Amino acid sequence: MAVERVVLWDIDHTLMDTRGMGRELSALAFRRTTGLEMQRQAAIDGITEAVIFRETAKLHGLNTSRQDFERFADALADAHREHSVELRARGHALPGAAALLDRLASLPGVVQTVVSGNVRSVAEIKLATFGLDRHVLWGIGAYGEDADERADLVRTALSRATRFFGVDLTPLDAVVVGDTPADVRAGLAVGVPVIAVATGRSSESALREAGAVHVVSDLTDTDRLAQLISTAPERHPH
């Protein structure tokens, strides 16, 4: 297919909300990996899972290795599988998410993937739990195990999409959709247009201050968002 737009979706608070279960499952995986109860968790908004684990471990007096993180990632995926029924009951897809994913999938040249701080296995479980996975090309996405910095995840996804489709995709052929200033900054750092969604903890004004040109309150205006995403909104002038 002729690829004209690669949509790079954030997951948490953009497409879905676990209503606090994410922290509970992280605490379970942390205990299984380190033998310690998770008393505190490092700041998580817009941060990749590898960094969250490393910084959370430091809060508990631990210095961790890549192998420790990989064990934690496996434990986290196991915890999500074990508690998927509860996750479905407590969490929810955000309003408009499923309809927008479907609409974008119907547009010629538009492909969708994930750029998330979640590790891939957890991202897959989360979206499958809420029926949001059917249009996602997982192999061209980038995840919490791929890099520490979110901008590097955007670069990784562009590179993977270029290889997968055999075309030379530029940053302007993609669009980041996310709910945090970190999502905005990551897209802008790579030159990828951004649509910021104020469905998480960040206000519309905070997202604009981070550099987002296009900020929406939620995903429910399917027609407007499909138009914005498919035409690759302009980058911030700065």
C-alpha positions as CSV (number, residue, x, y, z in Angstrom):
1,M,0.0,0.0,0.0
2,A,1.0,3.6,-0.5
3,V,1.7,5.0,2.9
4,E,0.9,8.7,3.3
5,R,0.5,9.0,7.1
6,V,1.8,7.0,10.0
7,V,-0.2,7.7,13.2
8,L,1.9,7.2,16.4
9,W,-0.6,6.7,19.2
10,D,0.2,7.1,22.9
11,I,-1.9,4.6,25.0
12,D,-2.5,5.6,28.6
13,H,-4.9,8.6,29.0
14,T,-5.0,9.0,25.2
15,L,-6.8,5.9,24.1
16,M,-7.7,4.3,27.5
17,D,-7.6,4.7,31.3
18,T,-6.8,1.9,33.7
19,R,-8.3,3.8,36.6
20,G,-5.4,3.2,38.9
21,M,-4.8,-0.5,38.0
22,G,-1.6,0.4,36.2
23,R,0.1,1.4,39.5
24,E,-1.3,-1.7,41.3
25,L,0.1,-4.0,38.7
26,S,3.4,-2.2,38.6
27,A,3.6,-2.7,42.4
28,L,2.9,-6.4,42.0
29,A,5.6,-6.8,39.3
30,F,8.0,-4.7,41.4
31,R,7.5,-7.0,44.4
32,R,8.0,-10.1,42.3
33,T,11.1,-8.7,40.7
34,T,12.9,-7.2,43.7
35,G,11.2,-8.8,46.7
36,L,10.3,-5.4,48.1
37,E,7.0,-3.7,48.5
38,M,6.8,-0.7,46.2
39,Q,6.4,2.2,48.7
40,R,6.7,4.9,46.1
41,Q,6.8,5.1,42.3
42,A,8.8,7.5,40.2
43,A,6.9,10.1,38.2
44,I,5.3,8.3,35.3
45,D,3.7,10.8,32.9
46,G,5.4,10.6,29.5
47,I,8.2,8.5,30.8
48,T,9.3,5.1,29.5
49,E,8.9,1.9,31.6
50,A,12.6,1.3,31.7
51,V,13.2,4.7,33.3
52,I,10.2,4.4,35.7
53,F,11.6,1.0,36.9
54,R,15.1,2.3,37.3
55,E,14.1,5.4,39.2
56,T,11.5,3.6,41.3
57,A,14.2,1.1,42.3
58,K,16.5,4.0,43.3
59,L,13.8,5.3,45.6
60,H,14.0,1.9,47.4
61,G,17.8,1.9,47.6
62,L,18.3,-0.4,44.7
63,N,20.6,-0.1,41.7
64,T,19.3,-2.2,38.8
65,S,20.6,-3.7,35.6
66,R,19.1,-4.2,32.2
67,Q,18.5,-7.8,33.2
68,D,16.5,-6.6,36.2
69,F,14.4,-4.5,34.0
70,E,13.7,-7.3,31.6
71,R,12.6,-9.5,34.5
72,F,10.4,-6.7,35.7
73,A,8.9,-6.3,32.2
74,D,8.1,-10.0,32.0
75,A,6.5,-9.8,35.5
76,L,4.5,-6.8,34.5
77,A,3.1,-8.5,31.4
78,D,2.2,-11.6,33.5
79,A,0.4,-9.3,36.0
80,H,-1.6,-7.7,33.3
81,R,-2.6,-11.1,31.8
82,E,-3.5,-12.5,35.2
83,H,-5.7,-9.5,36.0
84,S,-7.1,-8.7,32.6
85,V,-10.7,-9.4,33.7
86,E,-10.4,-6.9,36.5
87,L,-8.6,-4.5,34.2
88,R,-11.5,-4.6,31.8
89,A,-14.0,-4.1,34.6
90,R,-12.2,-1.2,36.2
91,G,-10.7,0.6,33.2
92,H,-12.2,1.8,30.0
93,A,-11.5,2.9,26.5
94,L,-11.8,6.7,26.3
95,P,-14.8,8.2,24.5
96,G,-14.3,8.3,20.8
97,A,-11.1,6.2,20.7
98,A,-12.6,3.1,19.0
99,A,-14.6,5.1,16.5
100,L,-11.5,7.2,15.6
101,L,-9.3,4.2,15.2
102,D,-11.9,2.6,12.9
103,R,-12.3,5.8,10.9
104,L,-8.6,6.2,10.3
105,A,-8.3,2.6,9.3
106,S,-10.8,3.3,6.5
107,L,-8.7,6.1,5.0
108,P,-6.3,5.2,2.2
109,G,-2.6,5.6,3.0
110,V,-3.1,5.9,6.8
111,V,-1.5,3.3,9.0
112,Q,-1.6,3.3,12.8
113,T,0.9,2.1,15.4
114,V,1.9,2.8,19.0
115,V,4.6,4.9,20.5
116,S,4.4,4.3,24.2
117,G,6.4,4.2,27.4
118,N,4.7,0.8,28.0
119,V,6.7,-2.3,27.1
120,R,5.2,-3.9,23.9
121,S,3.7,-6.9,25.7
122,V,1.8,-4.7,28.1
123,A,0.7,-2.3,25.4
124,E,-0.7,-5.3,23.4
125,I,-2.6,-6.6,26.4
126,K,-4.0,-3.2,27.3
127,L,-5.4,-2.4,23.9
128,A,-6.7,-5.9,23.3
129,T,-8.5,-5.7,26.7
130,F,-10.5,-2.8,25.5
131,G,-10.9,-3.9,21.8
132,L,-8.6,-1.1,20.5
133,D,-5.9,-3.3,18.9
134,R,-7.4,-4.4,15.6
135,H,-5.9,-1.6,13.5
136,V,-2.5,-1.4,15.1
137,L,0.6,-2.4,13.2
138,W,2.7,-3.5,16.2
139,G,5.9,-4.2,14.3
140,I,6.4,-0.5,13.3
141,G,5.8,0.9,16.8
142,A,8.2,1.7,19.6
143,Y,7.9,0.8,23.2
144,G,9.3,1.2,26.7
145,E,12.1,-1.3,26.2
146,D,13.4,0.3,23.0
147,A,14.8,3.6,24.5
148,D,14.8,5.7,27.6
149,E,13.9,9.0,25.8
150,R,10.5,9.4,24.2
151,A,11.9,11.3,21.2
152,D,14.1,8.3,20.5
153,L,10.9,6.1,20.4
154,V,9.5,8.4,17.7
155,R,12.7,8.1,15.7
156,T,12.6,4.3,16.2
157,A,9.0,4.0,14.9
158,L,9.8,6.1,11.9
159,S,12.8,4.0,11.1
160,R,10.8,0.8,11.5
161,A,8.0,2.0,9.3
162,T,10.5,3.1,6.7
163,R,12.0,-0.4,6.6
164,F,8.7,-2.2,6.8
165,F,7.1,-0.3,3.9
166,G,10.3,0.1,1.9
167,V,9.7,3.9,1.5
168,D,11.7,6.8,2.8
169,L,9.3,8.3,5.3
170,T,10.0,11.7,6.7
171,P,8.9,13.2,10.0
172,L,6.1,15.1,8.2
173,D,4.7,11.7,7.0
174,A,3.9,10.9,10.7
175,V,1.8,12.4,13.4
176,V,2.0,11.9,17.2
177,V,-1.2,11.8,19.2
178,G,-0.7,11.9,23.0
179,D,-1.8,13.5,26.2
180,T,1.3,14.8,27.9
181,P,3.8,17.6,27.4
182,A,6.4,14.8,27.0
183,D,4.5,13.5,24.0
184,V,4.4,16.9,22.5
185,R,8.1,17.6,23.1
186,A,9.1,14.2,21.7
187,G,7.2,14.8,18.4
188,L,8.6,18.3,18.0
189,A,12.1,17.2,18.8
190,V,12.0,14.9,15.7
191,G,9.9,17.3,13.6
192,V,6.8,15.2,13.7
193,P,3.5,17.1,13.9
194,V,1.6,16.6,17.1
195,I,-2.1,16.5,18.1
196,A,-2.4,16.8,21.9
197,V,-5.4,15.4,23.7
198,A,-6.3,16.8,27.1
199,T,-7.7,13.6,28.4
200,G,-5.0,12.9,30.9
201,R,-3.5,14.9,33.8
202,S,-2.3,17.8,31.6
203,S,-4.5,20.8,30.8
204,E,-5.0,22.2,27.3
205,S,-2.9,25.2,28.3
206,A,0.0,23.0,29.5
207,L,-0.1,21.1,26.2
208,R,0.0,24.4,24.3
209,E,2.8,25.7,26.4
210,A,4.8,22.5,25.5
211,G,4.4,23.5,21.9
212,A,1.3,21.8,20.6
213,V,-0.4,23.7,17.8
214,H,-3.4,21.4,17.8
215,V,-5.0,20.6,21.2
216,V,-8.4,18.9,21.6
217,S,-10.4,18.2,24.7
218,D,-11.1,14.5,23.7
219,L,-11.4,12.1,20.8
220,T,-15.1,12.4,20.2
221,D,-15.0,14.8,17.2
222,T,-14.2,12.0,14.8
223,D,-14.6,14.0,11.6
224,R,-12.3,16.8,12.7
225,L,-9.7,14.6,14.1
226,A,-9.6,12.3,11.1
227,Q,-9.1,15.4,9.0
228,L,-6.3,16.8,11.2
229,I,-4.5,13.4,11.5
230,S,-4.7,12.5,7.8
231,T,-3.4,15.9,6.6
232,A,-0.5,16.0,9.0
233,P,-1.0,19.3,10.9
234,E,1.7,21.9,10.6
235,R,4.5,21.9,13.1
236,H,4.9,24.6,15.7
237,P,6.7,27.6,14.2
238,H,9.4,27.4,16.8
